[in-house]
Amino acid sequence: MREEKPKAPSQKNKSAKTKSWFWPVVYSGIAIVFVGMIWGYNAFMKDDAPGFADVAGNDPKDGLTVETNAVKEMPKYPFPEALIDDVAILQDYYDVDAEEAMRESAMLVFDQQYVMNTGVTISVQGKPFEVVASLSGTVDDVVLDPFKGDEIILSHADGLKTIYRSVSGILVKKGEEVDQGQALGTAAENDWNSTVGIHINFEVQKDGVVVNPRSYLAF
């Protein structure tokens, strides 16, 4: 009696075994790639998204941090805003393009001569009031003048300077950094412009040229 040889596995069975492991491996590979793409996209969006005063990075050489998207300061009144309802502009900035009445109010009379006002003359019911920094900056100079009144000059970003005249009890010194709204001194009177009583004369310069403070503040 002839012994039968065991039958070799058919090609069909081999194909079935191959399929049993091939497709799970393919699906797993696709899933890994997909998850990696999502993770990479989220990481990119997180790093790239703008934020308020975010740290852009560190310099490994000096350890400095650089802040981005910082909010730019806007000029504020040179007095506490709580006083706004009591403030009066006694003399305006002399603007050659202004109406005649405004130009006349901006002319100062000294020693029988007319002088053009280069700032705005501010009073608060004829009483002393606190003078504050319109913008953050550096004290360029403090000029003591008993005749015209003591003066504070601040320099700021973008080529701006603010000048506060007729100030007493000055609280800052040359080279000092000041914050917006920081007290600088107290409004006073002087002999040069004695007719207006207690006041400050507030001047704004842009790149060394006197400009109308009304261009920056709604007096």
C-alpha positions as CSV (number, residue, x, y, z in Angstrom):
1,M,0.0,0.0,0.0
2,R,1.6,3.3,-1.1
3,E,2.0,5.9,1.6
4,E,0.5,9.3,0.7
5,K,2.7,12.3,0.9
6,P,1.4,15.2,2.9
7,K,0.0,17.8,0.7
8,A,1.9,21.1,0.4
9,P,0.0,24.2,1.6
10,S,-1.8,25.8,-1.2
11,Q,-1.0,29.3,-2.6
12,K,-4.3,30.4,-1.3
13,N,-3.4,29.6,2.3
14,K,-0.1,31.4,2.0
15,S,-1.8,34.5,0.7
16,A,-4.3,34.4,3.6
17,K,-1.5,34.2,6.1
18,T,0.3,37.1,4.5
19,K,-2.8,39.3,4.5
20,S,-3.4,38.5,8.2
21,W,-0.3,40.5,9.3
22,F,0.2,42.8,6.3
23,W,-2.8,45.1,6.6
24,P,-2.6,45.7,10.4
25,V,1.0,46.8,9.9
26,V,0.0,49.2,7.1
27,Y,-2.9,50.6,9.1
28,S,-0.6,51.1,12.2
29,G,1.9,52.9,10.1
30,I,-0.7,55.3,8.6
31,A,-2.0,56.0,12.1
32,I,1.4,56.8,13.4
33,V,2.1,59.2,10.5
34,F,-1.3,60.9,11.0
35,V,-0.8,61.4,14.7
36,G,2.7,62.8,14.0
37,M,1.3,65.3,11.6
38,I,-1.4,66.5,14.1
39,W,1.2,66.9,16.9
40,G,3.6,68.8,14.6
41,Y,0.8,71.1,13.4
42,N,-0.4,71.9,16.9
43,A,3.2,72.5,18.1
44,F,3.8,74.9,15.1
45,M,0.6,76.8,15.7
46,K,1.4,77.2,19.4
47,D,4.8,78.6,18.8
48,D,3.6,80.9,15.9
49,A,0.5,82.2,17.6
50,P,0.8,85.9,18.6
51,G,0.3,86.9,22.2
52,F,0.5,90.0,24.4
53,A,4.0,90.7,25.3
54,D,5.2,87.2,24.5
55,V,8.8,86.4,25.0
56,A,10.3,85.9,21.5
57,G,13.4,84.1,22.6
58,N,16.6,84.2,24.7
59,D,20.0,85.2,23.5
60,P,22.3,82.5,24.7
61,K,25.2,84.9,24.6
62,D,23.9,87.5,27.0
63,G,20.8,85.9,28.5
64,L,18.6,88.8,27.5
65,T,14.9,88.2,26.7
66,V,13.1,90.1,24.0
67,E,9.4,91.0,24.4
68,T,7.2,91.3,21.3
69,N,3.8,92.9,20.7
70,A,4.2,95.4,23.5
71,V,1.4,98.0,23.6
72,K,2.5,101.4,22.5
73,E,1.8,104.2,25.0
74,M,-0.4,107.0,24.0
75,P,0.2,110.5,25.5
76,K,-1.9,111.4,28.5
77,Y,-2.8,114.7,30.2
78,P,0.0,116.3,32.2
79,F,-2.3,116.4,35.2
80,P,-4.4,113.7,37.0
81,E,-7.4,112.9,34.7
82,A,-9.7,113.2,37.7
83,L,-9.2,117.0,37.4
84,I,-10.3,117.1,33.7
85,D,-13.7,118.8,34.5
86,D,-11.9,121.6,36.4
87,V,-9.1,122.3,33.8
88,A,-9.0,125.5,31.8
89,I,-6.8,126.3,28.8
90,L,-5.9,129.9,29.5
91,Q,-3.6,130.3,26.5
92,D,-3.4,128.1,23.5
93,Y,-0.5,127.0,21.2
94,Y,0.2,129.5,18.5
95,D,-0.9,127.9,15.3
96,V,-0.6,130.1,12.1
97,D,-3.4,128.1,10.5
98,A,-5.8,128.6,13.5
99,E,-8.7,131.1,13.6
100,E,-7.8,134.7,14.5
101,A,-9.4,134.5,18.0
102,M,-7.3,131.4,18.9
103,R,-4.1,133.1,17.5
104,E,-4.8,136.1,19.6
105,S,-5.2,134.0,22.8
106,A,-1.9,132.3,22.0
107,M,0.1,135.6,22.1
108,L,1.8,136.5,25.3
109,V,2.7,140.0,26.2
110,F,6.1,140.5,27.9
111,D,8.0,143.8,28.3
112,Q,5.7,145.4,25.8
113,Q,6.4,142.8,23.2
114,Y,4.2,139.9,21.9
115,V,5.6,136.4,22.2
116,M,4.0,133.4,20.6
117,N,3.0,130.6,23.0
118,T,4.8,127.4,22.1
119,G,2.6,125.2,24.4
120,V,-0.7,125.3,26.1
121,T,-1.1,127.1,29.4
122,I,-3.2,125.0,31.8
123,S,-4.9,126.0,35.0
124,V,-7.1,124.2,37.5
125,Q,-9.3,126.8,39.2
126,G,-6.3,129.0,40.0
127,K,-5.1,126.4,42.5
128,P,-1.9,124.3,42.8
129,F,-2.2,120.9,41.2
130,E,-0.1,117.8,40.6
131,V,1.9,117.8,37.4
132,V,2.4,114.3,35.9
133,A,4.4,112.7,33.1
134,S,2.4,112.5,29.9
135,L,4.6,109.6,28.7
136,S,7.2,107.3,30.1
137,G,10.7,108.5,29.4
138,T,13.9,110.0,30.7
139,V,14.5,113.3,32.4
140,D,16.6,115.2,29.9
141,D,17.0,118.3,32.1
142,V,15.7,120.2,35.0
143,V,16.0,124.0,34.6
144,L,15.6,126.1,37.7
145,D,14.5,129.6,36.8
146,P,12.8,131.7,39.5
147,F,11.7,134.3,37.0
148,K,10.1,132.1,34.3
149,G,9.4,129.2,36.6
150,D,11.2,125.9,36.9
151,E,11.1,123.6,33.9
152,I,11.3,119.8,33.4
153,I,12.2,118.3,30.0
154,L,11.4,114.6,29.3
155,S,12.5,112.6,26.2
156,H,10.5,109.7,24.9
157,A,10.4,107.2,22.1
158,D,9.8,108.2,18.4
159,G,11.6,111.5,18.8
160,L,9.1,113.0,21.2
161,K,9.9,115.4,24.0
162,T,7.5,116.9,26.6
163,I,8.3,120.1,28.5
164,Y,6.6,121.2,31.7
165,R,7.1,124.8,32.7
166,S,6.2,126.8,35.8
167,V,6.6,123.8,38.2
168,S,7.5,123.9,41.8
169,G,8.6,121.2,44.3
170,I,10.2,119.1,41.5
171,L,10.4,115.4,42.4
172,V,12.7,114.1,39.6
173,K,16.3,114.8,38.6
174,K,18.3,114.7,35.3
175,G,18.9,111.2,33.9
176,E,16.1,109.6,35.9
177,E,13.6,107.2,34.2
178,V,10.0,108.1,34.8
179,D,6.7,106.2,34.2
180,Q,3.6,107.6,32.5
181,G,1.5,109.3,35.1
182,Q,4.3,109.7,37.6
183,A,4.3,112.9,39.7
184,L,6.9,115.4,38.6
185,G,6.0,118.4,40.8
186,T,3.3,121.0,41.4
187,A,2.0,123.8,39.2
188,A,3.1,127.2,40.3
189,E,3.0,130.9,39.3
190,N,5.9,132.9,37.9
191,D,6.8,136.6,37.3
192,W,7.2,136.1,33.5
193,N,3.6,135.3,33.0
194,S,2.1,136.5,36.2
195,T,-1.3,137.5,34.7
196,V,-2.5,133.8,34.5
197,G,-1.7,132.9,38.1
198,I,-0.9,129.3,39.1
199,H,-0.5,127.2,35.9
200,I,1.8,125.0,33.9
201,N,2.9,125.5,30.3
202,F,2.9,122.2,28.5
203,E,4.9,121.9,25.3
204,V,5.4,119.0,22.9
205,Q,8.3,118.6,20.4
206,K,8.7,116.1,17.6
207,D,12.3,115.6,16.3
208,G,13.2,118.9,17.8
209,V,10.3,120.9,16.3
210,V,7.6,122.4,18.4
211,V,4.2,120.9,17.6
212,N,0.6,121.6,18.8
213,P,-0.1,119.5,21.9
214,R,-3.7,119.3,20.6
215,S,-2.3,116.9,17.9
216,Y,-1.7,114.4,20.7
217,L,-4.3,115.3,23.4
218,A,-7.9,116.4,23.1
219,F,-7.7,119.4,25.3
